[in-house]
Each structure stands twice: as structure tokens, then as C-alpha cells.
């Protein structure tokens, strides 16, 4: 299992970090899962393509959850790995998977913000 951390938080902002599980597929391509957002996943023939689709999917899911006040608290990597049913039903082999932390802005007061970080229109 490889672990990466994408993007540094902006000063003065509290960040929520959600885990993305990047899984290479036997037949080729990549599948990306977001364990804290059930049903949120993306696929692509190449890693860069999968990441682009995944970014759009998770931002949309966070925006929808923020709008109705149901943004989940991020789980730890240990809690996700311990959920063997989750990994088994999605074909996740932890020895081949890559883990990434995806930061989202949170307000200092602890209330979830509908604004995500990095902004979707930020230079890549």
C-alpha cells in the first residue's frame, strides 16, 4: 500500500482529509473509491484520467452533502482497512492499492463548509 498526501492546507483554515483508495485493475486502468462517501467512485483507463473523474465525483458528492448538512466525518485509514467487508466487495487488494488524502475546507468553528479545497477552478 502506497500513501500520498495531495495539497497543503491554506493557512488559517482547518482541513478535513478524506481518504481516496486508488486500485489498479487487473484488466487495465484504475478505479478510485472514497470510503466515507458510499457509492462514490471513478474509473479511468489511465491514472490521470481516473483522478480527474474522481475529483469531479467527490467534489459533487461533498457539495450535495454540505447542502443538506450530511457531510460525514472522515474515518481513519485504520478504520477503513479494518472494514474487510468494504474492501472485499470492492476488490481492494491493500498490497497493490494507493492511498491518498483529499483535503476539504472546514470552518474554524467545526461546521462543514460547502466550499472545497482546492477550488475546482484552481490551476492544476
C-alpha positions as CSV (number, residue, x, y, z in Angstrom):
1,X,0.0,0.0,0.0
2,X,1.4,3.4,-1.0
3,X,0.2,6.5,0.8
4,X,0.3,10.0,-0.7
5,X,-0.9,13.4,0.6
6,X,-2.1,15.8,-2.0
7,X,-2.1,19.6,-1.5
8,X,-1.1,21.5,1.6
9,X,-3.8,23.3,3.6
10,X,-4.1,27.0,3.4
11,X,-3.0,29.0,6.4
12,X,-5.8,29.8,8.9
13,X,-8.1,27.0,7.7
14,X,-8.9,23.8,9.3
15,X,-8.9,20.9,6.8
16,X,-10.9,17.7,6.7
17,X,-8.9,14.9,5.0
18,X,-10.9,12.2,3.3
19,X,-9.2,9.0,2.1
20,X,-9.2,8.0,-1.6
21,X,-8.3,4.4,-2.4
22,X,-6.7,4.1,-5.9
23,X,-6.9,0.5,-7.1
24,X,-5.1,-0.8,-10.2
25,X,-7.4,-3.1,-12.2
26,X,-6.3,-6.4,-13.5
27,X,-7.7,-5.8,-16.9
28,X,-6.0,-2.4,-17.0
29,X,-6.9,1.1,-15.8
30,X,-7.7,2.4,-12.3
31,X,-10.7,2.6,-10.0
32,X,-10.8,5.2,-7.2
33,X,-13.1,4.7,-4.2
34,X,-14.0,7.2,-1.5
35,X,-14.9,5.1,1.6
36,X,-16.6,7.9,3.5
37,X,-18.9,8.6,0.6
38,X,-20.7,5.3,-0.2
39,X,-21.2,4.8,-3.9
40,X,-18.7,7.5,-4.9
41,X,-16.1,6.0,-7.2
42,X,-14.5,6.7,-10.5
43,X,-12.7,4.8,-13.2
44,X,-10.2,5.6,-15.9
45,X,-8.0,3.9,-18.5
46,X,-5.1,5.9,-17.1
47,X,-4.3,7.1,-13.6
48,X,-4.5,10.8,-14.6
49,X,-7.9,10.2,-16.2
50,X,-9.2,8.4,-13.2
51,X,-8.0,11.1,-10.9
52,X,-9.8,13.8,-13.0
53,X,-13.1,11.9,-13.0
54,X,-12.7,11.1,-9.2
55,X,-12.1,14.8,-8.4
56,X,-15.3,15.8,-10.1
57,X,-17.3,13.0,-8.4
58,X,-16.1,13.6,-4.9
59,X,-16.5,17.4,-5.1
60,X,-20.0,16.9,-6.4
61,X,-20.8,14.5,-3.5
62,X,-19.3,16.9,-0.9
63,X,-21.3,19.8,-2.3
64,X,-24.5,17.7,-2.1
65,X,-23.8,16.5,1.4
66,X,-23.0,20.1,2.5
67,X,-26.2,21.4,1.1
68,X,-28.3,19.0,3.2
69,X,-26.0,19.1,6.2
70,X,-24.9,15.5,6.0
71,X,-21.1,15.7,5.4
72,X,-19.6,12.7,7.1
73,X,-16.7,12.8,9.5
74,X,-13.6,11.4,7.9
75,X,-12.6,7.9,9.1
76,X,-9.0,6.9,9.8
77,X,-7.1,4.7,7.4
78,X,-7.0,2.1,10.2
79,X,-10.8,2.0,10.4
80,X,-11.2,1.7,6.7
81,X,-8.6,-1.1,6.4
82,X,-10.3,-2.9,9.4
83,X,-13.6,-2.9,7.4
84,X,-12.8,-6.1,5.5
85,X,-16.3,-6.3,4.0
86,X,-15.8,-2.9,2.4
87,X,-12.5,-3.9,0.8
88,X,-13.7,-7.4,-0.3
89,X,-16.9,-6.2,-2.0
90,X,-14.9,-3.6,-4.0
91,X,-12.0,-5.9,-4.9
92,X,-9.5,-3.8,-3.0
93,X,-6.1,-5.6,-2.5
94,X,-4.4,-3.4,0.1
95,X,-0.9,-4.6,-1.1
96,X,-1.5,-3.1,-4.6
97,X,-3.6,0.0,-3.7
98,X,-2.5,3.6,-3.4
99,X,-4.0,5.7,-0.6
100,X,-4.4,9.5,-1.0
101,X,-5.7,12.1,1.4
102,X,-8.0,14.6,-0.2
103,X,-8.4,17.8,1.8
104,X,-11.6,19.8,2.0
105,X,-12.1,23.1,3.8
106,X,-13.8,23.2,7.2
107,X,-14.6,26.3,9.2
108,X,-12.8,27.1,12.4
109,X,-16.0,26.6,14.3
110,X,-16.1,23.0,13.3
111,X,-19.1,23.4,10.9
112,X,-18.6,21.9,7.5
113,X,-18.2,24.3,4.7
114,X,-19.7,23.9,1.3
115,X,-16.5,25.3,-0.2
116,X,-14.0,22.7,-1.1
117,X,-10.2,23.0,-1.3
118,X,-8.5,23.0,-3.6
119,X,-11.0,25.1,-5.6
120,X,-12.2,23.4,-8.7
121,X,-11.0,26.2,-10.9
122,X,-7.5,26.3,-9.4
123,X,-4.6,25.7,-11.7
124,X,-3.7,22.1,-11.7
